[in-house]
Amino acid sequence: MKTSSFNRYVFGVSLAFLFLPLPIHAEIFKWVDAKGQTHYSERKEDAGKVKPEEVKVRPLPTSARAPNSSTPDWKEQEHRLKERQAQRLRESTADVPVARVKSLSGGRSDDTASSKCNLARDVLSGAVRHTNGAPTDKYDLEVAKNDVSAFCR
């Protein structure tokens, strides 16, 4: 049992070192050929008779490197998402009238003209809302107005 936990530990440490951003040194040479074209290579011999100059490569600053762990990043994004969702919920419930108007239809229609009329009047008065809690929008109000003119006699 001790061996397997030790093996897991060694594997975990090895994996962590694998993802660490380590500075890597590579020599890069630059030269211009007889036609005036600039070339880059890792081998000095590719330049031929032309004398190549060594290009100094600076490592990326630590802030530009990829983070060692993505855990804080996704947790922060999830936290922001939850805050936005809570804000939307607060905004959608902020426009709910405190004193509710009594519903004529109970939020239901049995496909008769009178029940469609009652439901349309409930939508216009604010007595009913969407079952998912979404606020009544302009389209809903427009449909309700058309239904009142069509079904309320």
C-alpha positions as CSV (number, residue, x, y, z in Angstrom):
1,M,0.0,0.0,0.0
2,K,2.8,2.4,0.8
3,T,4.4,1.7,-2.6
4,S,1.3,2.7,-4.5
5,S,0.9,6.0,-2.6
6,F,4.6,6.7,-3.1
7,N,4.3,6.0,-6.8
8,R,1.3,8.4,-7.0
9,Y,3.3,11.0,-5.2
10,V,6.3,10.7,-7.6
11,F,4.0,10.7,-10.6
12,G,2.2,13.9,-9.3
13,V,5.5,15.7,-8.7
14,S,6.8,14.6,-12.1
15,L,3.6,15.8,-13.7
16,A,3.9,19.2,-11.9
17,F,7.4,19.7,-13.1
18,L,6.3,18.9,-16.7
19,F,4.0,21.8,-16.7
20,L,6.3,24.4,-15.1
21,P,7.4,27.1,-17.5
22,L,11.1,26.6,-17.8
23,P,13.4,28.9,-19.7
24,I,14.8,27.1,-22.7
25,H,18.0,28.2,-24.4
26,A,18.3,27.9,-28.1
27,E,20.9,29.7,-30.2
28,I,19.4,31.4,-33.2
29,F,21.5,32.8,-36.0
30,K,20.6,35.5,-38.6
31,W,22.2,36.3,-41.8
32,V,21.6,38.0,-45.1
33,D,22.4,36.2,-48.3
34,A,23.8,37.6,-51.6
35,K,20.2,38.5,-52.8
36,G,19.5,40.5,-49.7
37,Q,17.1,38.0,-48.2
38,T,17.2,37.5,-44.4
39,H,17.4,34.0,-43.1
40,Y,17.2,32.5,-39.5
41,S,18.5,29.2,-38.4
42,E,19.5,27.2,-35.3
43,R,22.6,26.0,-37.0
44,K,25.6,28.3,-37.8
45,E,26.6,26.1,-40.7
46,D,23.4,27.0,-42.7
47,A,24.8,30.5,-43.3
48,G,27.6,29.1,-45.5
49,K,30.4,31.6,-46.2
50,V,28.4,34.6,-44.8
51,K,29.1,35.4,-41.2
52,P,25.9,35.0,-39.2
53,E,25.1,37.1,-36.1
54,E,23.6,35.5,-33.0
55,V,20.1,36.7,-32.2
56,K,19.5,37.2,-28.5
57,V,16.1,35.7,-27.5
58,R,14.6,37.1,-24.3
59,P,12.3,34.8,-22.3
60,L,8.7,36.0,-21.8
61,P,8.1,37.9,-18.6
62,T,6.4,35.7,-15.9
63,S,3.2,37.6,-16.3
64,A,2.9,36.7,-20.0
65,R,3.5,33.0,-19.4
66,A,0.7,30.5,-19.0
67,P,-0.3,30.1,-15.3
68,N,0.9,27.0,-13.6
69,S,-2.6,26.1,-12.6
70,S,-5.9,27.0,-14.2
71,T,-7.8,26.5,-10.9
72,P,-8.0,30.1,-9.8
73,D,-8.9,31.2,-13.3
74,W,-12.0,29.0,-13.7
75,K,-13.1,29.6,-10.1
76,E,-13.0,33.3,-10.7
77,Q,-15.0,33.0,-13.9
78,E,-17.6,30.8,-12.2
79,H,-17.8,33.3,-9.4
80,R,-18.4,36.2,-11.8
81,L,-21.0,34.1,-13.7
82,K,-22.9,33.5,-10.4
83,E,-22.8,37.2,-9.6
84,R,-24.2,38.1,-13.0
85,Q,-27.0,35.6,-12.6
86,A,-27.8,36.9,-9.2
87,Q,-27.8,40.5,-10.5
88,R,-30.2,39.5,-13.4
89,L,-32.5,37.8,-10.9
90,R,-32.5,40.9,-8.7
91,E,-33.2,43.1,-11.7
92,S,-36.1,40.9,-12.9
93,T,-37.7,40.7,-9.5
94,A,-37.2,44.4,-8.9
95,D,-39.9,45.3,-11.4
96,V,-42.5,42.9,-9.9
97,P,-45.3,44.9,-8.4
98,V,-45.6,44.6,-4.6
99,A,-49.4,44.4,-4.6
100,R,-50.3,41.6,-7.0
101,V,-53.4,42.0,-9.1
102,K,-55.8,39.1,-8.7
103,S,-55.7,36.8,-11.7
104,L,-58.9,36.2,-13.6
105,S,-57.6,33.1,-15.4
106,G,-55.3,31.5,-12.9
107,G,-52.7,31.6,-15.6
108,R,-54.5,29.0,-17.7
109,S,-56.6,28.9,-20.8
110,D,-59.0,26.1,-21.8
111,D,-59.2,27.4,-25.4
112,T,-62.5,29.1,-25.0
113,A,-63.0,32.7,-26.0
114,S,-63.7,33.8,-22.4
115,S,-60.7,32.0,-20.9
116,K,-58.4,33.5,-23.7
117,C,-59.9,36.9,-22.9
118,N,-59.2,36.5,-19.2
119,L,-55.7,35.3,-19.7
120,A,-54.9,38.2,-22.1
121,R,-56.3,40.7,-19.5
122,D,-54.2,39.0,-16.8
123,V,-51.1,39.5,-18.9
124,L,-51.9,43.2,-19.5
125,S,-52.6,43.8,-15.8
126,G,-49.4,42.0,-14.7
127,A,-51.4,39.4,-12.7
128,V,-49.6,36.5,-14.5
129,R,-45.9,35.9,-15.4
130,H,-44.0,33.4,-17.4
131,T,-43.6,30.0,-15.6
132,N,-39.8,30.4,-15.8
133,G,-39.9,33.7,-14.0
134,A,-39.0,35.8,-17.1
135,P,-40.6,39.2,-17.1
136,T,-43.4,40.1,-19.5
137,D,-41.9,41.7,-22.6
138,K,-43.3,43.9,-25.4
139,Y,-44.2,41.0,-27.6
140,D,-46.2,39.4,-24.8
141,L,-48.1,42.6,-24.3
142,E,-48.7,43.0,-28.0
143,V,-50.1,39.5,-28.3
144,A,-52.3,40.1,-25.2
145,K,-53.7,43.3,-26.7
146,N,-54.5,41.4,-29.9
147,D,-56.1,38.6,-27.9
148,V,-58.3,41.1,-26.0
149,S,-59.5,42.6,-29.2
150,A,-60.2,39.2,-30.7
151,F,-61.7,37.3,-27.8
152,C,-63.2,39.9,-25.4
153,R,-66.7,40.8,-26.6
